[in-house]
Each structure stands twice: as C-alpha cells, then as structure tokens.
Amino acid sequence: MLKIIDEKILRTDDDIEQECKNCKCLYTIDNYDKIIDNEGYLY
C-alpha cells in the first residue's frame, strides 16, 4: 500500500524510522545544509 504524507514538520531520519517501522520512507530537504544533519520533511 502506498500512502502519501506531505508533512511540514522537520524531522531526522531516525525519528521517521522509529515512527514508520517496517516501511520504506522518503523525506525531502529544502537546502543542502540539512543533508549533514539528516533532517528533512516526511513525504
């Protein structure tokens, strides 16, 4: 099943992984500084 979530909350990849166990997730970033912090928006 595919579920699209367009959140506006900035999260780390660890937070997303804990909330969405056994799921494949995508998160988007809005600038390259967040790549280092592993932060993005769950999509």
C-alpha positions as a Markdown table, in Angstrom:
| # | Residue | x | y | z |
|---|---|---|---|---|
| 1 | Met | 0.0 | 0.0 | 0.0 |
| 2 | Leu | 1.2 | 3.5 | -0.8 |
| 3 | Lys | 0.4 | 6.4 | 1.5 |
| 4 | Ile | 1.5 | 9.9 | 0.7 |
| 5 | Ile | 2.1 | 12.2 | 3.7 |
| 6 | Asp | 3.1 | 15.8 | 3.0 |
| 7 | Glu | 4.3 | 16.9 | 6.4 |
| 8 | Lys | 5.6 | 20.3 | 7.3 |
| 9 | Ile | 7.5 | 19.1 | 10.4 |
| 10 | Leu | 11.3 | 18.9 | 10.1 |
| 11 | Arg | 12.5 | 15.5 | 11.4 |
| 12 | Thr | 15.6 | 13.4 | 11.5 |
| 13 | Asp | 15.8 | 10.2 | 9.6 |
| 14 | Asp | 16.0 | 8.3 | 13.0 |
| 15 | Asp | 12.6 | 9.9 | 14.1 |
| 16 | Ile | 11.0 | 8.9 | 10.8 |
| 17 | Glu | 12.3 | 5.3 | 11.1 |
| 18 | Gln | 11.0 | 4.9 | 14.6 |
| 19 | Glu | 7.5 | 6.1 | 13.8 |
| 20 | Cys | 7.2 | 4.2 | 10.5 |
| 21 | Lys | 8.6 | 0.8 | 11.3 |
| 22 | Asn | 8.6 | -1.8 | 8.5 |
| 23 | Cys | 8.0 | 0.9 | 5.9 |
| 24 | Lys | 10.1 | 2.5 | 3.2 |
| 25 | Cys | 10.0 | 6.2 | 3.6 |
| 26 | Leu | 11.1 | 9.2 | 1.6 |
| 27 | Tyr | 12.0 | 12.6 | 3.1 |
| 28 | Thr | 12.7 | 15.8 | 1.3 |
| 29 | Ile | 15.2 | 18.5 | 2.1 |
| 30 | Asp | 14.9 | 22.2 | 1.3 |
| 31 | Asn | 18.6 | 23.1 | 1.5 |
| 32 | Tyr | 21.9 | 21.2 | 1.4 |
| 33 | Asp | 22.8 | 22.1 | 5.0 |
| 34 | Lys | 20.2 | 19.6 | 6.2 |
| 35 | Ile | 21.9 | 16.7 | 4.4 |
| 36 | Ile | 24.6 | 16.8 | 7.1 |
| 37 | Asp | 22.0 | 16.9 | 9.9 |
| 38 | Asn | 20.0 | 14.1 | 8.3 |
| 39 | Glu | 16.9 | 16.2 | 8.6 |
| 40 | Gly | 14.0 | 16.6 | 6.2 |
| 41 | Tyr | 10.3 | 16.5 | 5.7 |
| 42 | Leu | 8.4 | 13.2 | 5.6 |
| 43 | Tyr | 6.9 | 12.7 | 2.2 |
